[in-house]
Amino acid sequence: MATIESYETAAGKRWRVRYRTPERRQTQKRGFTSRRLAQDFAATVEVEMMTGQYVPPKLGKITVAEFGPDWLQRKESDLKPSAYKSIETAWRIHVMPRWGRVQLADITLDSVERWIADMTRAGKGATVVIRAYGVLAGVLDSAVKAKRLAKNPARGVENLPRKQRKTHVYLSHAEVAELASASGQHRVLVLLLAYCGVRWGEAIGLRVRHLDLLRKRLNVVDNAVQVQQQIHVGTPKSHKSRAVPVPAFLVDELARACESKGRDDLVFAGRGGEYLRRSVSSTGWFTRAVEKSGVPRLTPHDLRHTAASLAISAGVNVKALQRMLGHASAAMTLDVYADLFDDDLDAVADALDRAVSAKSVAKVWPDGSPVVVISAEKKP
């Protein structure tokens, strides 16, 4: 049984809880500002020891700066370079400055929620806030697994901001043609992005041997992602290769683009046959092509959305579109492109209207007066 006793400090009366650990060692927890708080702690400790969840407080005396780097190192080996870069940036810019000197055991749900509120008030976007919170929560989850904390104090926050889904930009066939024409030597690349729906990294990682033009297919095997100034080549986002259909008009275009190239050469190479770099500046080829063509402002990735839009308008079923885009499920495809199915809602309304009209027994004369149709019922 735990015992509770008071003691005097310069700041006033405080309470301590003395208790024995599962190893039968005497220990204590000091600094409670009221007897009720001390009693709550004592009750919690007894329950944790009975359920086998007790964690000695001293194990939580390590700081976030001391514990976090091991978690970050494991993430580096688990994640793709682009994903790791995002969480490393969140750790360095948002988590370390606020929590680096704080001991794991001293983090509370209230302090985490205040941190989230501070970032939101400072104008940080929802994506930035959610990612920073996810890093801290991940570190504390790891501390729970390592038996340094009984539970994660960051779980259960109620004030995370909501992400606002970015409005997709969809081009028409005519607009795609205008953009491709304005792209000069990158014309075929623009057509591929707009009609095959591959990601930028998948397109620039495409090699001649990945094309099966007789079957009108291209195989997405590599994903070349640019992180800052370095290109990292790995598997596609889903970690799975996939076959993507190629429209017949694009087969000839790709065949010409591969003329005089070896099987291992890149289809869309940059200078010296290296991977093509992203066009992000205001003077980049893609930005110039957008301005010259007069199409709505968009990025190369937005052409993936255009591919989905054009496929749906052509009557492609959702399962086939999911396979083409490399989504994890058809449900994900429907969720991402829900706005493209608004016409289906009109179709539902029209179908119900036709059904009601077909069952109606009331007819109307040319002058607008109703005619009641009396049906003869058979008597039993």
PyMOL commands that set and color helices and strands:
alter all, ss='L'
color gray80, all
select helices_A, chain A and resi 35-51+57-60+64-78+81-99+104-106+109-121+126-145+173-182+184-196+200-204+208-210+248-257+271-273+285-293+302-313+318-325+330-336+338-359
alter helices_A, ss='H'
color red, helices_A
select strands_A, chain A and resi 3-9+12-20+26-32+211-212+217-220+223-227+230-234+242-245+362-364+370-372
alter strands_A, ss='S'
color yellow, strands_A
deselect
rebuild
show_as cartoon
